[in-house]
């Protein structure tokens, strides 16, 4: 992971730093960093909570067919060659 280098400017009130101001580019990078950290946390939590239960694709398809009716998969790209 790249180092997140920031160059904030500060707004002071009564001689104390009260606000930090980032360029828009730095703000976007901080926002992406936070989103990545949240995704990593979610992944780690999911791995911790995993009980090993797996559902075969055929069972999922049957349930969707039962709940949504025939043609539930119309328009879905079922070519998994690029996955």
VEXKOLNU-513652 format. One record per residue (C-alpha): residue number from 1; residue in one letter; x, y, z. Coordinates in Angstrom, 2 decimals. Layout:
N
<r><pos>NUM</pos><code>A</code><X>X</X><Y>Y</Y><Z>Z</Z></r>
...
This chain:
83
<r><pos>1</pos><code>X</code><X>0.00</X><Y>0.00</Y><Z>0.00</Z></r>
<r><pos>2</pos><code>X</code><X>1.24</X><Y>3.46</Y><Z>-0.85</Z></r>
<r><pos>3</pos><code>X</code><X>2.01</X><Y>5.91</Y><Z>1.91</Z></r>
<r><pos>4</pos><code>X</code><X>-0.78</X><Y>8.44</Y><Z>2.26</Z></r>
<r><pos>5</pos><code>X</code><X>1.12</X><Y>11.72</Y><Z>2.18</Z></r>
<r><pos>6</pos><code>X</code><X>-0.94</X><Y>14.75</Y><Z>3.14</Z></r>
<r><pos>7</pos><code>X</code><X>-0.25</X><Y>18.47</Y><Z>3.05</Z></r>
<r><pos>8</pos><code>X</code><X>-2.92</X><Y>20.05</Y><Z>5.23</Z></r>
<r><pos>9</pos><code>X</code><X>-3.35</X><Y>23.73</Y><Z>5.90</Z></r>
<r><pos>10</pos><code>X</code><X>-4.64</X><Y>24.70</Y><Z>9.32</Z></r>
<r><pos>11</pos><code>X</code><X>-7.15</X><Y>27.25</Y><Z>10.46</Z></r>
<r><pos>12</pos><code>X</code><X>-6.51</X><Y>28.52</Y><Z>13.94</Z></r>
<r><pos>13</pos><code>X</code><X>-8.78</X><Y>30.04</Y><Z>16.52</Z></r>
<r><pos>14</pos><code>X</code><X>-7.27</X><Y>31.84</Y><Z>19.48</Z></r>
<r><pos>15</pos><code>X</code><X>-3.83</X><Y>30.52</Y><Z>18.55</Z></r>
<r><pos>16</pos><code>X</code><X>-4.87</X><Y>26.85</Y><Z>18.50</Z></r>
<r><pos>17</pos><code>X</code><X>-5.32</X><Y>24.67</Y><Z>15.44</Z></r>
<r><pos>18</pos><code>X</code><X>-9.04</X><Y>24.11</Y><Z>15.01</Z></r>
<r><pos>19</pos><code>X</code><X>-9.49</X><Y>22.87</Y><Z>11.44</Z></r>
<r><pos>20</pos><code>X</code><X>-7.36</X><Y>21.02</Y><Z>8.91</Z></r>
<r><pos>21</pos><code>X</code><X>-7.95</X><Y>21.78</Y><Z>5.24</Z></r>
<r><pos>22</pos><code>X</code><X>-6.94</X><Y>19.36</Y><Z>2.48</Z></r>
<r><pos>23</pos><code>X</code><X>-6.77</X><Y>19.85</Y><Z>-1.26</Z></r>
<r><pos>24</pos><code>X</code><X>-9.62</X><Y>18.13</Y><Z>-3.08</Z></r>
<r><pos>25</pos><code>X</code><X>-7.17</X><Y>15.54</Y><Z>-4.50</Z></r>
<r><pos>26</pos><code>X</code><X>-5.92</X><Y>14.68</Y><Z>-1.02</Z></r>
<r><pos>27</pos><code>X</code><X>-9.49</X><Y>14.52</Y><Z>0.29</Z></r>
<r><pos>28</pos><code>X</code><X>-10.41</X><Y>12.01</Y><Z>-2.45</Z></r>
<r><pos>29</pos><code>X</code><X>-7.34</X><Y>9.89</Y><Z>-1.61</Z></r>
<r><pos>30</pos><code>X</code><X>-8.21</X><Y>9.93</Y><Z>2.11</Z></r>
<r><pos>31</pos><code>X</code><X>-11.78</X><Y>8.98</Y><Z>1.30</Z></r>
<r><pos>32</pos><code>X</code><X>-10.61</X><Y>6.04</Y><Z>-0.87</Z></r>
<r><pos>33</pos><code>X</code><X>-8.18</X><Y>4.95</Y><Z>1.86</Z></r>
<r><pos>34</pos><code>X</code><X>-10.98</X><Y>4.92</Y><Z>4.43</Z></r>
<r><pos>35</pos><code>X</code><X>-13.27</X><Y>2.95</Y><Z>2.10</Z></r>
<r><pos>36</pos><code>X</code><X>-10.49</X><Y>0.40</Y><Z>1.51</Z></r>
<r><pos>37</pos><code>X</code><X>-9.93</X><Y>0.10</Y><Z>5.26</Z></r>
<r><pos>38</pos><code>X</code><X>-13.67</X><Y>-0.44</Y><Z>5.80</Z></r>
<r><pos>39</pos><code>X</code><X>-13.70</X><Y>-3.13</Y><Z>3.09</Z></r>
<r><pos>40</pos><code>X</code><X>-10.73</X><Y>-4.87</Y><Z>4.72</Z></r>
<r><pos>41</pos><code>X</code><X>-12.43</X><Y>-4.74</Y><Z>8.12</Z></r>
<r><pos>42</pos><code>X</code><X>-15.64</X><Y>-6.20</Y><Z>6.62</Z></r>
<r><pos>43</pos><code>X</code><X>-13.68</X><Y>-9.00</Y><Z>4.91</Z></r>
<r><pos>44</pos><code>X</code><X>-11.82</X><Y>-9.89</Y><Z>8.10</Z></r>
<r><pos>45</pos><code>X</code><X>-15.09</X><Y>-9.87</Y><Z>10.07</Z></r>
<r><pos>46</pos><code>X</code><X>-16.75</X><Y>-12.12</Y><Z>7.48</Z></r>
<r><pos>47</pos><code>X</code><X>-13.84</X><Y>-14.56</Y><Z>7.69</Z></r>
<r><pos>48</pos><code>X</code><X>-14.10</X><Y>-14.56</Y><Z>11.49</Z></r>
<r><pos>49</pos><code>X</code><X>-17.86</X><Y>-15.14</Y><Z>11.37</Z></r>
<r><pos>50</pos><code>X</code><X>-17.70</X><Y>-17.82</Y><Z>8.64</Z></r>
<r><pos>51</pos><code>X</code><X>-19.24</X><Y>-21.06</Y><Z>9.89</Z></r>
<r><pos>52</pos><code>X</code><X>-18.21</X><Y>-23.03</Y><Z>6.80</Z></r>
<r><pos>53</pos><code>X</code><X>-21.74</X><Y>-23.31</Y><Z>5.40</Z></r>
<r><pos>54</pos><code>X</code><X>-21.84</X><Y>-23.25</Y><Z>1.62</Z></r>
<r><pos>55</pos><code>X</code><X>-24.86</X><Y>-23.23</Y><Z>-0.70</Z></r>
<r><pos>56</pos><code>X</code><X>-24.53</X><Y>-24.85</Y><Z>-4.12</Z></r>
<r><pos>57</pos><code>X</code><X>-25.31</X><Y>-22.61</Y><Z>-7.08</Z></r>
<r><pos>58</pos><code>X</code><X>-28.03</X><Y>-25.01</Y><Z>-8.21</Z></r>
<r><pos>59</pos><code>X</code><X>-29.85</X><Y>-24.46</Y><Z>-4.88</Z></r>
<r><pos>60</pos><code>X</code><X>-29.62</X><Y>-20.69</Y><Z>-5.27</Z></r>
<r><pos>61</pos><code>X</code><X>-30.94</X><Y>-20.90</Y><Z>-8.82</Z></r>
<r><pos>62</pos><code>X</code><X>-33.83</X><Y>-23.14</Y><Z>-7.72</Z></r>
<r><pos>63</pos><code>X</code><X>-34.75</X><Y>-20.71</Y><Z>-4.93</Z></r>
<r><pos>64</pos><code>X</code><X>-34.67</X><Y>-17.75</Y><Z>-7.31</Z></r>
<r><pos>65</pos><code>X</code><X>-36.81</X><Y>-19.67</Y><Z>-9.79</Z></r>
<r><pos>66</pos><code>X</code><X>-39.32</X><Y>-20.48</Y><Z>-7.00</Z></r>
<r><pos>67</pos><code>X</code><X>-39.45</X><Y>-16.90</Y><Z>-5.70</Z></r>
<r><pos>68</pos><code>X</code><X>-39.21</X><Y>-14.96</Y><Z>-8.96</Z></r>
<r><pos>69</pos><code>X</code><X>-40.59</X><Y>-17.43</Y><Z>-11.46</Z></r>
<r><pos>70</pos><code>X</code><X>-39.25</X><Y>-18.75</Y><Z>-14.70</Z></r>
<r><pos>71</pos><code>X</code><X>-37.19</X><Y>-16.23</Y><Z>-16.62</Z></r>
<r><pos>72</pos><code>X</code><X>-35.65</X><Y>-14.78</Y><Z>-13.45</Z></r>
<r><pos>73</pos><code>X</code><X>-32.29</X><Y>-14.95</Y><Z>-15.18</Z></r>
<r><pos>74</pos><code>X</code><X>-33.35</X><Y>-13.19</Y><Z>-18.36</Z></r>
<r><pos>75</pos><code>X</code><X>-30.75</X><Y>-10.63</Y><Z>-19.27</Z></r>
<r><pos>76</pos><code>X</code><X>-28.09</X><Y>-11.95</Y><Z>-16.93</Z></r>
<r><pos>77</pos><code>X</code><X>-24.66</X><Y>-12.54</Y><Z>-18.39</Z></r>
<r><pos>78</pos><code>X</code><X>-23.99</X><Y>-16.18</Y><Z>-17.56</Z></r>
<r><pos>79</pos><code>X</code><X>-20.61</X><Y>-16.29</Y><Z>-19.31</Z></r>
<r><pos>80</pos><code>X</code><X>-18.12</X><Y>-16.75</Y><Z>-16.49</Z></r>
<r><pos>81</pos><code>X</code><X>-15.05</X><Y>-17.03</Y><Z>-18.72</Z></r>
<r><pos>82</pos><code>X</code><X>-13.92</X><Y>-13.51</Y><Z>-17.80</Z></r>
<r><pos>83</pos><code>X</code><X>-14.41</X><Y>-13.93</Y><Z>-14.04</Z></r>
